[in-house]
Amino acid sequence: MNMNTKTKRKLIAAIAAAAVGLPAYVGHAAEERPAPPATSTREAPPAAAPNAAAAQSRVARASKLIGAEVKNPVGEKLGEIKDLIVDVRNATAHYAVLSFGGIAGIADKLFAYPVSMLRWGPGKDELILDIERSRLEAAPGFGPSNWPDWDVDSYRRSVDEYFKTDRPAELGPDPQLMQASKLLDVKVEDREKRNAGEIKDLVVSLADGTVPYAVVDLDKAWSADDKLIPLPLSSFEFSTDDEKIVLKESREGLDTSRGFDEKNWPDMNDPALRGDMNKSPGERERDRR
């Protein structure tokens, strides 16, 4: 049988491979066989951790934060929040005033801490303050019956200096600092000094210290269905004596489309709700069409 040159070469290669103990292969058949997929001994990267930043961005009602228990990172109770200090002109919460009733030596004092030092814990509504005991005891405090004047008192400056490494929030232009507790249930008037309702609560973000809005219980002359309305703090003028708040918006221009029942508060951390809160009245009107 005659063999062409190409076939002879393949036969010679196969015989030579067998002679030296190598596996035989035949010409282009091996070249055309697809290579096996590359393998790696490295383990697959771990699944992404939950978004901690998103968890810390939760907002809360000031009325719920005041009186809330504060723990250290290992779960031991430190004390509770007595009040929040809010810059009403720049819609920012700067300090949380804490009492540490269970710690000897400082149980008879109150302490202002930058809001940025508080973080949410793993439990529902659990608040964590991560600070060493020695630093906690050395922090500047004040007596329960001797609250400082937050706008002019040197105590605030001593707090900022002591906690300067803990990112205290910088004051905005022309600040007006007030206790959140003294804003709750305070009556609101319009520019004509007519009753407009009262502030029921403030909504606060511990992550960045912002106070996105106040929740107002409007007078029935303003809202016939007696709904609560969230409004930005820029909608109000606050007197320096804490006893009078003026609503700058007119009754006709007030957007009441986001109203809700006092006994049925919505989830303030619902993404859809928070997105709607940030929309202008014009944008919400277009959404309804």
TAQUI-V231916 format. One record per pair of residues at least 4 apart in sequence whose ideal C-beta (glycine too) atoms are under 8 Angstrom apart, sorted by the first residue. I is the first residue (numbers start at 1). GAP is how many residues later the second one is. Records with the same first field share a line. If there is no record, write none. Layout:
BEGIN
I = GAP, GAP
END
This chain:
BEGIN
3 = 4, 5, 8
4 = 4
5 = 4
6 = 4
7 = 4
8 = 4
9 = 4
10 = 4, 16, 17
11 = 4
12 = 4
13 = 4, 11
14 = 4, 10, 11, 12
15 = 4
16 = 4
17 = 5, 6, 7, 8
18 = 4, 6
25 = 4, 5
26 = 4
27 = 4
28 = 4
29 = 4
50 = 4, 5
51 = 4
52 = 4
53 = 4, 154
55 = 65
56 = 63, 64, 150, 151
57 = 148, 150, 151
58 = 62, 147, 148, 149, 211
59 = 144, 145, 146, 153, 209, 210, 215
60 = 4, 5, 65, 143, 144, 146, 208
61 = 4, 140, 141, 142, 143, 154, 207
62 = 4, 22, 24, 118, 119, 121, 122, 139, 140, 141, 142
63 = 121, 138
64 = 4, 61
65 = 16, 19, 31, 62, 139
66 = 15, 16, 17, 18, 114, 115
67 = 13, 14, 15
68 = 12, 13, 57, 59
69 = 8, 10, 11, 57, 58
70 = 7, 8, 9, 10, 11, 28, 48, 57, 58, 59
71 = 4, 5, 6, 7, 50, 55, 56, 57, 58
72 = 4, 6, 56, 57, 58, 59
73 = 55, 57
77 = 25
78 = 20, 22, 24, 25, 51, 58
79 = 19, 20, 21, 22, 23, 24
80 = 18, 19, 21
81 = 15, 16, 17, 46
82 = 15, 16, 17, 28
83 = 13, 14, 96, 97, 98
84 = 9, 11, 12, 13, 31, 95, 96, 97, 118, 120
85 = 8, 9, 10, 11, 12, 27, 65, 92, 93, 94, 95
86 = 6, 7, 8, 91, 92, 93, 94, 97, 116, 118, 125
87 = 4, 5, 6, 7, 84, 85, 88, 89, 90
88 = 88, 89, 90, 95, 145, 148, 150
89 = 83, 84, 85, 86, 87, 144, 149
90 = 81, 82, 83, 85
91 = 119, 120, 121, 141, 142, 143
92 = 77, 80, 117, 118, 119
93 = 22, 76, 87, 111, 113, 116, 117, 118
94 = 20, 21, 74, 75, 77, 83, 115
95 = 17, 18, 19, 20, 61, 64
96 = 16, 17, 18, 19, 22
97 = 13, 14, 15, 16
98 = 12, 13, 14, 15, 31
99 = 8, 10, 11, 12, 45
100 = 6, 7, 9, 11, 36
101 = 6
102 = 5
103 = 4, 33, 34
105 = 32
106 = 5, 30, 31, 35
108 = 35, 36
109 = 32, 33, 34, 35
110 = 31, 32, 33, 34, 37
111 = 25, 28, 29, 30, 31
112 = 28, 30, 43, 44, 47
113 = 4, 5, 16, 26, 46, 50
114 = 45, 49, 52, 53, 54, 55
115 = 54, 89, 91, 94
116 = 50, 51, 52, 53, 90, 93
117 = 12, 13, 14, 46, 49
118 = 9, 10, 11, 88
119 = 8, 9, 11, 87
120 = 6, 7, 8, 86
121 = 5, 6, 7
122 = 4
131 = 4, 5
132 = 4
133 = 4
134 = 4
135 = 4
139 = 20, 23, 24
140 = 15, 18, 19, 22
142 = 4, 5, 6, 13
147 = 32
148 = 5, 7, 8
149 = 4
150 = 6, 27, 28
151 = 24, 25, 26
154 = 4
155 = 4
156 = 4, 21
157 = 4
158 = 4
159 = 4, 9
160 = 4, 8
163 = 5
164 = 4
169 = 40
171 = 4
176 = 62, 64
178 = 4, 5, 60, 64
179 = 4, 63
180 = 4, 22, 24
182 = 4, 60
183 = 16, 19, 31, 55, 59, 62
184 = 15, 16, 17, 18
185 = 13, 14, 15
186 = 12, 13, 56, 57, 58, 59
187 = 8, 10, 11, 57, 58
188 = 7, 8, 9, 10, 11, 28, 48, 57, 58, 59
189 = 4, 5, 6, 7, 55, 56, 57, 58
190 = 4, 6, 56, 57, 60, 61
191 = 55, 56, 57
194 = 27
195 = 24, 26
196 = 20, 22, 23, 26, 51, 55
197 = 19, 20, 21, 22, 25, 26, 50
198 = 18, 19
199 = 15, 16, 17, 18, 46
200 = 15, 16, 17, 28, 62
201 = 13, 14
202 = 9, 11, 12, 13
203 = 8, 9, 10, 11, 12, 27, 65
204 = 5, 6, 7
205 = 4, 5, 6, 7
211 = 22
212 = 20, 65
213 = 17, 18, 19, 20, 64
214 = 16, 17, 18, 19, 21, 22
215 = 13, 14, 15, 16
216 = 12, 13, 14, 15, 31
217 = 9, 11, 45
218 = 4, 5, 8, 9, 10, 11, 36, 38
219 = 4
220 = 4, 6
221 = 30
222 = 29, 32, 34
223 = 4, 6, 33, 36
225 = 34
226 = 36
227 = 29, 32, 33, 34
228 = 31, 32, 33, 34, 37
229 = 25, 27, 29, 30
230 = 28, 47
231 = 4, 5, 16, 18
235 = 12, 13, 14
236 = 9, 10, 11, 12
237 = 8, 9, 11
238 = 4, 7
239 = 4, 5, 6, 7
249 = 4, 5
250 = 4
255 = 26, 29
257 = 24, 27, 28, 31
258 = 18, 19, 26
260 = 4, 5, 6
266 = 4, 7
267 = 6
268 = 5, 6
269 = 4, 5
270 = 4
271 = 4
272 = 4
273 = 4
274 = 4
275 = 4
276 = 8
279 = 4, 5, 8
280 = 4
281 = 4
282 = 4
283 = 4
284 = 4
285 = 4
END
